[in-house]
Structures are given as C-alpha cells and as structure tokens.
Amino acid sequence: MKLLTYLNPHKKERVGLLDDKIIIDIEDALQWLEPSWNRPLHMLSIIQESSALLPLLEKILTAKHENKLPPFLQQPENHYQLLSPLPQPLSMRDGYAFRQHVEAARRNRGVPMIAEFDNFPVFYFTNHLAVTGPGKIQVQKLALEKLDFELEVAIIIGKKCKNISASEADSVIFGYTIMNDWSARTLQMEEMKLNLGPAKGKDFATSLGPYLITRENLKTYAIAGPHGERHNLKMKAFVNGKQLSEGNLKDMSWTFAQIIERASYGVTLYPGEVIGSGTVGTGCLLELNGSQVTDNLWLHPGDQVVLEVDELGRLENQIVAADG
C-alpha cells in the first residue's frame, strides 16, 4: 500500500492512497465506504490507528480494482502538489549503517576505519520540524557552502515499543520512504571539530517522499536474517539528470531492526517516529569527491536532485537560494 500527503486545490493538506498513478482521497473514500464516517485524518493518525484503518483502505483499493470506486474519488497524481508523506514526524533519528560509506569517507580524510563501527549501530537526532517533501528546498547562504545530498531510506515506527530485540523489531515498522539528508558540509565540518553534532550542518532540511509504502508491500524484496530484514532495493541518485550514485538497501551493515533495538534501549519509541538508514555507499558528494569520482562538485541554486529507490519511487527536489 502506498500512502501520501498532498495539497488539494484549496491548499488543504490531505492524505491519499496512490494506485497506478491515481490518488484516492482517504477521507472522502472512507465516507463513501462507511457513510457514518465523519472525522479528519492525517498521516500520523493513520499510522497510530493502522490496525483498524488499513483493512478499510484495502477495501477501497479492492473497489478501485473492481471498477466500483466512484470516479470523483480518483484523480491523477500529477494534479496535486505532494508533501512529505509524514509532514511532522514525532522525532527523526538518522543512522550510520552502511560500512562502504563510512570506510570511504574516513579513507578520504586519511584516517583508518573506526573499530567501534562494529560494536553497535549509532544515530543522531535531526530536526523533525524541518521536513520537506518533493519540490523546492530553500537554503540560506552559509548552508550553500559545499551543499550536499545524502541518498538514504527511512522507516516509520508503527507500534509503541521499548527494549525490543532485533529479532522482533521489524514487526514495529509501519513503512518505508526515501530520505534525503541535506548536508551543509562547511558548517558541519566546522562544528564537529568541537566533538558535538552534526547540528547546523543538518538541521535546515530533510526531505522524505514521495510516498511511504507499508512493510507488507515490500515482503517480496525482504531478505530474512538473524538480525532482522534487509531489502533488495536498488538506490540511485541523479544531479541535473546525471547519475552519480548507485547502491542497494540490502548492503546495510546494521539492519533497521538492530537500529531499533539500540534506539529503544531504555527508551519508548512511538508510532510516527522516523529513523534513517544513513548514506548508502557512493550516496553523497562528500564521498564521491574524496574518491575522485567527481571533481569538487557541490550543489548550487537551480540544481535538480533526484533520489530513486526501487518500489519507493523518485524523490525530486530543486535547490533555491533563500531570501535574507
């Protein structure tokens, strides 16, 4: 099941089902399915009430496939402006799960691979109130200095949990989406000399989208293991139409289940929290420049960045210089 958040013609935020490039407004469809339905929905409430709502949404999709869903409930995807599927997550953590990326980044800085990488999965908290979806990314002047993208996948927690083991943690994942962890490298490198952060180098924007797909719908791509699932999903990044990055989500050295186990140790996780995978190998300009795949290439106003992941779609953004 593919879920998204969009603006209707009246610029009101709505939640929808995406099926074959057609958006079905969820509130209107539920009212058609159950005339007594009379309350607003947003993505967080769908996640929080997923056990009750997902079966109803499946009925709506079945009606569409059987040509029983009224045409007025169905509109082409390109008629609307898409937002982040979850516009305001309860929190946002980002991991560091791909060894290839960590090794290359450290090698390019002339330092050896850090042994502690194999001890436990790490993450940091970023700004969950600076989330965007597809479209323009407003960037201030200082953040434009060595501006970078990061090709990632994120999960959305769907069930409350605490102290959960990796062997069980996949069960609390509601769904997956593409994540672009925009990075102002000059700011990041300056502040991390103080052994704290990243902060200002990261907190201005994180993009999610274009939709989220439920875990159930990725089962055919899942690779079971003793430490949780990995998924055989190709990941690519393009800048101004040129492909620069390619990897696969299955190459995570730490699984999402292991990251959840670590994050939930002594801490309650709630539905609507987001956790990123960290950058896939080759998935940012910092790594590509250091490996001399690109030559001091950074992002500038006007540049188009597209992240593409099998089954998760294409997240398309354009860099814009912010006023002031």
Secondary structure, DSSP 8 states (H G I E B T S, - for coil): -EEEEEE-TTS-EEEEEEETTEEEEHHHHHHHHSTT------HHHHHHTHHHHHHHHHHHHHHHHTT-S-GGGEEEGGGSEE--SSSS-SEEEEE---HHHHHHHHHHTT----GGGGT---EEE--TTSEE-SEEEEE-TGGGTTEE--EEEEEEE-S-EES--HHHHGGGEEEEEEEE--EEHHHHHHHHTTT----TTTTT-EEEEEEEEEGGGGGGGEE--TT--EE--EEEEEETTEEEEEEEGGG-SS-HHHHHHHHTTTSEE-TTEEEE----TT-SHHHHHHTTSSSS--B-TT-EEEEEETTTEEEEEEEEE---
